[in-house]
Amino acid sequence: MDEIRELVWNGGLNLQISLHPSAMVVNHLKDPIITNIRVPRDCYIVFYMKVILKRFRNYLNLNINESNKDCFFWFEYENVPLYWNFPIGALYDTMTNIMPNDREEILLDRNDHLNIWKLELHCGTKIPNGLIPIIDEEEQIRRYWMHQWKQACYILNGSSKKVMSFSMKDWQKFWDSVKKRNLSDFNDLAMKVRPSHPRNVPVIIHLNYPNLQKKLPFIKIDHDADNGHPTVFNVLNSEYPEIFKSKNSSEVQCVCNGVIIPLEILIFELYKRFLNFDGFLHLSICFSSNNNQFN
Amino acid sequence: MSGLLESESESESGTEDDLFADSIVSTNLDAQVDGSRLNNVSNVNSIENRLEQYSRRLSLLGLEVEHPKEGDVTPDYRIDITIEDRNENSVLVEGQNMPATTSLILENIKRNIDDKIVNLDDLEDNKLKALRSNESQIDKKKIQIRFQAIGNVLPINPNTCTISTEQPFATVILFVKRKLKMKDVYCYVNNSFAPNPQQNIGDLWDQFKIGNALIVSYCATVAFG
């Protein structure tokens, strides 16, 4: 179990970020300005905003050292804005819809020898509809993340008391563990929130068909009943009965942290190993991109 | 307490027809100013003081609402939360469109997905149709939200509203802001956490409802971390 946690925690994603003309100084409009960065899958992409802006500083049409309260930066993938407030790995799995097994083949077809996700950095005074504007930098992101944990704690325990009783020192240690990628500190604190007999399981399902949507399903665990522990299939089947009709479908799969998940696994067992840094288990539903399977 | 409840009911019934009365503040101010013909500044201050007291009393009442008395909260007092889609403040978070490559991949297999979804024998097809129509009914369903003021914030009157399950939580925040004419407002569910504004109200209600309502408390400053 520790080994799986470590692999999930250390999972990374290669990003190639290009600067959109909206954010560029006029002189460089003809040159493609790109930067490559490897980020952990299990983080918000905005953690790296400062690093990315610093790399672009010579080409940006505004000074990043000054406060630009009327200007917002955001990332887009093929003109679709990225919601920064979900782990970047879950967004990648959903928005590219490339099944982990097919990635190598498809990316090689496109002459990409490395598995790289190409994003664009945009800048503007009006943020796209639906995105949460960042107005208070790290403090806002930290608060958002804390409230995600409070919500996850409420779902697991029926109240947020466990996280509410964290001292400031605990919260700082918890936040540092996320920023500095310290798994053992993270596990120490996450274990304090997670009961051995949870009431419900905090899960967010990302679906890309027919459009990108997120769902917070209500997953109750009944410890007294024989079949009280739902499997991944039970959850997906009750939320999307049209898509998940049988356990043995190869056309549609559940992907979590870049791994195809066997549907018969118990959802709480999966949560214990694959939970993300915001206290939720993020599941992406991917459709097989291999057409042969359908013929 | 019963006297208080009556006075609340009266004021509620006063605004009952006027579903989108600007706010309880203006309604009461007008009423009191008219009633006692108070026009100078000091009197306005005293009205403010009285309003504060009134708000405190109402906050106290808000706590009682956990066990509503007969006739205390009735559907008559409920209002529908609908936020007009104004461009500058549009909060409707619909499903995002897909990135081009992804939609291309999905387009290729779309027929197969659809085939797979509808490739059922007639019986199952009918079941599916029934299921889908049920789902669409559920989607259109409206749920109840009960508002609770924290601290020295004016109460929302009536404190129970209904909202469509498809709306994001941002709609509720915007509703409170407009109703109370506040620039910033902090909204919490079950006095515990501030949900993601993109979160679907129906999902929150399913997960966190108490009785039959989602309890949303609100404050002018940070109340819960």
HADDOCK unambig.tbl for C-alpha pairs under 7 A between the chains (distance, minus, plus):
assign (segid A and resid 77 and name CA) (segid B and resid 99 and name CA) 6.41 0.50 0.50
assign (segid A and resid 78 and name CA) (segid B and resid 99 and name CA) 5.15 0.50 0.50
assign (segid A and resid 78 and name CA) (segid B and resid 100 and name CA) 6.04 0.50 0.50
assign (segid A and resid 79 and name CA) (segid B and resid 99 and name CA) 6.72 0.50 0.50
assign (segid A and resid 80 and name CA) (segid B and resid 97 and name CA) 6.89 0.50 0.50
assign (segid A and resid 80 and name CA) (segid B and resid 98 and name CA) 6.82 0.50 0.50
assign (segid A and resid 80 and name CA) (segid B and resid 99 and name CA) 5.71 0.50 0.50
assign (segid A and resid 95 and name CA) (segid B and resid 98 and name CA) 6.93 0.50 0.50
assign (segid A and resid 95 and name CA) (segid B and resid 99 and name CA) 6.65 0.50 0.50
assign (segid A and resid 95 and name CA) (segid B and resid 102 and name CA) 6.58 0.50 0.50
assign (segid A and resid 96 and name CA) (segid B and resid 102 and name CA) 5.32 0.50 0.50
assign (segid A and resid 97 and name CA) (segid B and resid 102 and name CA) 5.93 0.50 0.50
assign (segid A and resid 130 and name CA) (segid B and resid 91 and name CA) 6.71 0.50 0.50
assign (segid A and resid 130 and name CA) (segid B and resid 93 and name CA) 5.20 0.50 0.50
assign (segid A and resid 147 and name CA) (segid B and resid 193 and name CA) 5.45 0.50 0.50
assign (segid A and resid 147 and name CA) (segid B and resid 194 and name CA) 5.82 0.50 0.50
assign (segid A and resid 147 and name CA) (segid B and resid 195 and name CA) 6.91 0.50 0.50
assign (segid A and resid 150 and name CA) (segid B and resid 193 and name CA) 5.74 0.50 0.50
assign (segid A and resid 151 and name CA) (segid B and resid 193 and name CA) 5.88 0.50 0.50
assign (segid A and resid 160 and name CA) (segid B and resid 192 and name CA) 6.15 0.50 0.50
assign (segid A and resid 208 and name CA) (segid B and resid 98 and name CA) 6.96 0.50 0.50
assign (segid A and resid 211 and name CA) (segid B and resid 95 and name CA) 5.61 0.50 0.50
assign (segid A and resid 211 and name CA) (segid B and resid 96 and name CA) 5.96 0.50 0.50
assign (segid A and resid 211 and name CA) (segid B and resid 97 and name CA) 5.42 0.50 0.50
assign (segid A and resid 211 and name CA) (segid B and resid 98 and name CA) 5.93 0.50 0.50
assign (segid A and resid 212 and name CA) (segid B and resid 95 and name CA) 5.16 0.50 0.50
assign (segid A and resid 212 and name CA) (segid B and resid 96 and name CA) 4.92 0.50 0.50
assign (segid A and resid 212 and name CA) (segid B and resid 97 and name CA) 6.09 0.50 0.50
assign (segid A and resid 212 and name CA) (segid B and resid 98 and name CA) 6.14 0.50 0.50
assign (segid A and resid 213 and name CA) (segid B and resid 95 and name CA) 4.99 0.50 0.50
assign (segid A and resid 213 and name CA) (segid B and resid 96 and name CA) 6.79 0.50 0.50
assign (segid A and resid 216 and name CA) (segid B and resid 203 and name CA) 5.74 0.50 0.50
assign (segid A and resid 217 and name CA) (segid B and resid 203 and name CA) 6.74 0.50 0.50
assign (segid A and resid 218 and name CA) (segid B and resid 206 and name CA) 6.62 0.50 0.50
assign (segid A and resid 218 and name CA) (segid B and resid 207 and name CA) 5.59 0.50 0.50
assign (segid A and resid 242 and name CA) (segid B and resid 117 and name CA) 5.70 0.50 0.50
assign (segid A and resid 243 and name CA) (segid B and resid 117 and name CA) 6.34 0.50 0.50
assign (segid A and resid 289 and name CA) (segid B and resid 105 and name CA) 6.15 0.50 0.50
assign (segid A and resid 291 and name CA) (segid B and resid 109 and name CA) 6.75 0.50 0.50
assign (segid A and resid 294 and name CA) (segid B and resid 112 and name CA) 6.63 0.50 0.50
